[in-house]
C-alpha cells in the first residue's frame, strides 16, 4: 500500500495541471484543475506551496466548444466513477497510457499494437475478454490501463444502446479496475472492519453494471477456496462485459489454478484476444 502522502501526490497529478506560470510570491509552479468551469473556461491557478491565488483577470482562458465541454464533463464523470469504485494498491497505475509505454524491442511494439487493436474492438461494440499473460514487470498493467483510456476516448465516454422499445439511447460509460491481490487483502481486513468491507462490497457490486472490468495481477494471490469463490463471483459478473485480465500465469496454469469453468468464462469473448508478454524484460527499471 502507498503512503497517504504518495496517494495525495498521485491524486494531484490526476486532478491538477501546471500551465507555464510561476507563483509571483515564491516562484513555484501554479496549478489549476484540468477540468473546465461551466462556461468552458480554464480556472485560475493557485500555488500549493505558499497559497497564492491567481487573480481572475490574469488567468489564461481557453473556451471550449459546446460539444467539447460536454465530452469533458462525461470524461470527468467516467474518471470519478473509476476512482470511486476501483480497488488499488497505488493510484500511480492510472499514469499508464499508450503514449508513455516504452517500446525498445519488436516484442514491445507488437504488444502496443495488440493493445490498440483491443481498444478498437471494444469501441466498435465487440465484446472482448483480453488476457495479458507474462512475468511481473513486463508491461501488462501499463497496456491494460492504456486500453481502458483509449476505449473511453474512442467512445467519447458514452455507451450507445437500443432499449426494449427499439429506441436508441446513451448512458455514461463505467469502468472498474480491480487489483486482485489487493482485493483479497481488503476482504480479509473487512472481516473485522465494517468500513473496509462496505468499500469492497461496493466495488464488487459495481462490476455487475459497468462496461469494462480490469482484473489485474491474477495469480499473485494465495490459493484458497475463498479465493476461488471471489474470482468466480467476478467472472460471473463479467461474462458478457468487456474484461481485461493481467496474470503472471501461463495459459495452462490458469485452469490448473482456477478450474475449467473459470477459464471458460475468461475466454468467452477471448478468441484471438490474448497476448503473451514472455520475452519482454522488466519495464519498471
N, C-alpha and C positions, 0 to 999 in steps of 0.2 A: 504494500500500500504506500502511496506517496504521502508526504507530509502536508499539513494544512497550507503551509507557505507555497509549496510546489503546486498544489491544487489551485490556489488563488492566482499564481503566476500564469498557469495554463489557461484558466478561465479568462484572464485579462487578454491573452492573445486571441481568444475566440471572439470576444465581445468588442474590443477596442483596437484602434489602429493609430500609428503615427502618420503625420501628413506634412513633414518637412518644416515644421515651425518649432522654434525653441522657446522655452519659457524666458521672458524678459527679466524675471526675478532671480532665477538660479541657473539657467542655461540648460536644464534638462529638456528632453523631448516633451512636447504637448501630446496628449492622447485625446481622441474623440471616438464616440461609438461608431461602429461600422455601419449600423442601420441609419436610415434617413428619418427625419421627422415627418409628420403627416402632410406637410407641404412639399415633400420631396427634396428637402434641403439638408445639407450636412449640418450637424450640431456643433456649436463652438467647442473648442478643446479646453483641456484643463491639465495642470501639472500634478502628477501623482507624487511628486517629491515634496513640494512646498505648498500645494493647494491653490496656486494661482489659477484664475478662470479667465479665459479669453473673452473680451467684450464681443457682443453680438455683431457690432458694426465691423469688426476686424476678422470675423470668421470667413473662411473661404467657402463660397456656396456653389453647389452644383445641382441644378434642378433636374430631376428625372422625368421621363415621360410618364403618363398615367399608367401605361402597361408595365413599364419597368418598376414603378413604385408598387404596383400590385404584386408582381413577381417577388420583389424584395420582401414584402410582407409575408408571402407564402413561405419564402426561404427561412425567414426568422421563425415562423411557426414550426416548420419542419425541424429546425435545429433545436428549438426549445423542447419539442417532444422527444427528440433523440437524447438530449442531455438529461431530461427528467426521468426517462424510463429505462435507460441503459444501466447495465452492471459493469463497472470498470475497475481496473486496478490502477489506472492512471489516465488522466484527461489528455495526456500528450498523444494518445493514439489517434485523436482527431486532427492532429497536424499532418497526417499522412494523406497525400494526394498523388495523382498521376504525375504532376509536373515536378515533384521533388523526389520521385523514385529514380535512383541512380542505375543506369544501365552500362555496365562495364564490359560485359561479355555477351555473346549471342544468346545464351540461355535466358539472360535477364531481359533482353529485348523481346524474346519470344513470350516471356511471362507478362510483360507490359502489354503487348499486342493481344494476348489472350484475355487479359483483364478488360481491355477496351471493348473487345467483342462481346464479352459477357454483359457489360453495361448496355451496349446497343441492343442485345437480345431482350433484356429486361425492359428497356424503354420502349421497344416495339410492341410490347404486350405479351411476349412469350414468357411462360412460367419457366424459371430456371432454378435448379439446385446445383450450385457450383461447389465443388470440393477441391480445396487447395492443400496439397499434401507435400510435406517436406520437413527437413530438420529445423530446429529453432534458429531464428535469426536470418532466415533465407528470404524474407520479404513478403511472406504470405499475408500477414496482418496489414502491412502497408498497402498492398494491392487490393485487399478486401475493402478497406475504407475508401480507397480510390474509386473502386467500382460503385460504392454507395454514393459518393459525391457526384460522380458522372451521371449515374442513373437519375438522381434527384434533379440535377441541372437539365438533363435532356427532357425530362417530363415536366419541367417548369414547376416542380414541387406539387403537381396535381395528379390525381388518378381519374381517368376518364372511364365511365362505365355506363351500361344500359340497365335501367331499373326494370322491375317486373311488369311495368306497363309499356315497356319499349321506348321510354324516353331517355335521351342522352343526359347524363349527369356528371358532375365533377365533385371531388372532395379532396381535401389536403392529404398528401402522402404522409405515411407514418413509417418510421424506421426505428428498429431497436437493435442495439449492439450488446451481446452477452459474452463477457469474458467468462468462459465456463469454469475454470478453476476458482475464480473469484466468486462466482455464483455459489459453488459448493461451499466455499469458506463462509460466505454470509448466511447461507442456510443453517450452517452449524451454529454460528453466532446467534442467529434468530431464535434458536431453541430457548435461550434464556433472556432474549431482548426483544420485546414486542415491537419496538420501533423499527429495528432492523428487519424483522420478519415481515412487517407490513410493507416496507420498502421493496423487499424481494418479491413478495406476492404481487405487488403492483406491476413490477417489471415482467414477471412471468405471464400475468394476465394480459399485458399489453401485446405480447407476441401473438395472441389469438386474433387480434383485429388489425395488425399492422400489415404493410405491403412488402416489407423486406426485413428479414431477420438475419443478423450475422452472429454465428456461434463461433467464438474464437478460442483457439488453443484446446480443442477437444482432444482428449487422450493424455493430458498432463495431470489430470486429477487422479486421486486414489481409487482403486477398484472397490466397489461395494454394491450391494443390492439397492441401497438408497440412490447411488449414482445412476444406476440403470433405470430406476423409476423416474428420475428427474429428466434424463435425456429422452426417455420415452415420451414424457409429457411435452417436452419442447418439440420433438419431431412430429407428434400428432398435431400440434398447433400449426406447424409449418408445411404440412403435407401438400397443400395447394396454394402456397405462397412462394414468392421468391426467397431463396435462402442461400447464404454463403457459409460454408464450414471451412475453418482452417484447422489442420491437425498435423501433428508430428508422426502420426501412424501411417503405415502403408495401406494400400487398398485391401490387402489380405488381412492386415491386423484389425481393421475395423469390424468385420463380422466376428472375429475371434473374441474381441473385447465386448462388443455391444449386441451381438446376435444378428441373425439373418433378417429378422423383422425390422430392426433399426436401420440396417444397411439398405433394405428395400425402400424405406421411407426417405432416406437420404438421396437415393438415386432415382426417385420417382420422376423427376424432371431433369435428370442428370446426365443423360446420354450425350456424350461429346462435350460436356461442360466441366470436366475435371482437368487438373493440371498438376504435374509433379515438379516440385522445385528442387529435386535432388540434383546435385552438381553446382548449385548456387552457393557461394560462400557467404559468411555472416555479414549481413547488412548493418549490423549495429556497431561496427567499429573495426 
